[in-house]
Amino acid sequence: MKVEHIAFVVDDPDVVAKWYCDNLGMRVVRQGPPPIKMTFLADSEGQTMYELYAQPEVETPDYASMHHLALHFAYYAEDLEATFERLKAAGATVVQVPTPTDAGDTLAMLRDPWGVCVQLVNRKKKMI
């Protein structure tokens, strides 16, 4: 089976979607109206899709209070250092500066302006 999308609750899907499109290369592929306002975003290669939605019956999690390893969205970054600096300038906060691993990869972790963790990865050898 193929994963169709991963969903997470946010207070304002339009605002969050704009930030992800402007800063992480996502693009809007579908939007839906209230009461369950939703926006589906696809990555630049059309291989991964998120659903950002506001659900009146569900409280938006306090992502900023969650440990960064409990939930994060990882993005491959060809130029990890430049992407890291660009995201900081766009309002992301630093959790972990770019760090090389024993496997030869480089990893960094930031929080988007709503506290959701975004990991940047540059792999010595692509995994898939």
C-alpha positions in Angstrom: 0.0 0.0 0.0 1.0 3.6 -0.6 0.6 6.3 2.0 -1.9 8.9 0.6 -1.4 11.6 3.2 -0.5 12.5 6.7 -2.9 14.9 8.6 -2.4 17.2 11.4 -4.7 19.7 13.1 -3.8 23.4 13.0 -5.8 26.5 14.0 -5.6 28.2 10.6 -4.9 25.9 7.6 -4.6 28.8 5.1 -1.9 30.6 7.1 0.1 27.4 7.8 -0.3 26.2 4.2 1.1 29.5 2.9 4.2 29.2 5.2 4.8 25.6 4.1 4.4 26.6 0.4 6.6 29.7 0.7 9.3 28.1 2.7 9.3 24.3 2.1 8.3 24.0 -1.5 4.9 22.5 -0.9 2.0 23.3 -3.1 -1.8 23.3 -2.5 -3.6 20.5 -4.3 -7.0 20.7 -2.7 -8.9 22.9 -0.2 -12.2 22.3 1.5 -14.6 24.7 3.3 -15.6 24.9 7.0 -16.7 23.6 9.3 -13.8 21.2 8.8 -11.6 23.6 6.8 -8.8 21.6 5.2 -5.9 22.1 2.8 -4.0 19.3 1.2 -0.3 20.1 0.3 2.0 18.0 -1.9 5.7 18.1 -1.9 7.8 19.4 -4.8 8.0 15.9 -6.3 4.3 15.0 -5.8 5.2 12.0 -3.7 4.1 13.1 -0.2 1.0 14.9 0.8 -0.1 16.5 4.1 -3.6 17.5 5.1 -3.7 20.6 7.3 -7.1 21.0 8.9 -9.1 22.8 11.6 -11.4 20.5 13.4 -13.9 22.2 15.7 -14.3 19.1 17.8 -10.5 18.6 18.4 -8.2 20.9 20.2 -5.1 21.8 18.3 -2.1 20.1 20.0 0.4 22.3 21.7 3.2 21.2 19.3 5.7 23.5 20.9 5.5 21.6 24.2 6.1 18.2 22.5 9.6 16.8 22.5 11.1 17.3 19.0 11.7 13.6 18.6 8.0 12.7 19.3 6.8 14.3 16.0 8.6 15.9 13.2 8.4 16.2 9.4 11.7 15.6 7.6 12.6 17.4 4.4 15.6 16.5 2.2 17.7 19.7 1.7 20.4 19.7 -1.0 21.9 22.8 0.6 21.0 22.2 4.2 22.9 25.2 5.6 21.2 27.7 3.3 17.8 26.1 3.9 18.4 26.2 7.6 19.2 29.9 7.5 16.3 30.7 5.2 13.8 29.0 7.6 15.2 30.9 10.6 14.7 34.1 8.7 11.1 33.0 7.9 10.2 32.6 11.6 11.3 29.1 12.4 13.1 28.6 15.7 16.2 26.5 16.1 16.0 23.2 18.0 19.3 21.6 16.7 21.9 23.2 14.5 23.1 21.3 11.4 25.0 18.3 12.8 26.9 15.6 10.9 26.1 12.0 11.9 28.4 9.0 12.0 26.7 7.7 8.8 27.8 10.8 6.9 24.4 12.5 6.9 23.7 16.0 8.1 20.6 16.7 10.3 19.1 19.9 11.6 15.8 20.5 13.5 13.7 23.7 13.7 10.1 24.5 14.8 7.8 26.2 12.4 6.0 29.3 13.7 3.3 27.1 15.3 5.7 24.8 17.1 5.7 21.8 14.7 9.1 20.3 14.3 10.7 20.4 10.8 13.8 18.3 10.3 16.2 19.0 7.5 18.2 16.1 6.2 21.0 15.7 3.7 21.9 12.0 3.3 25.2 10.7 2.2 23.2 8.0 0.5 19.5 8.5 -0.2 17.3 6.0 1.6 14.5 5.6 -1.0 
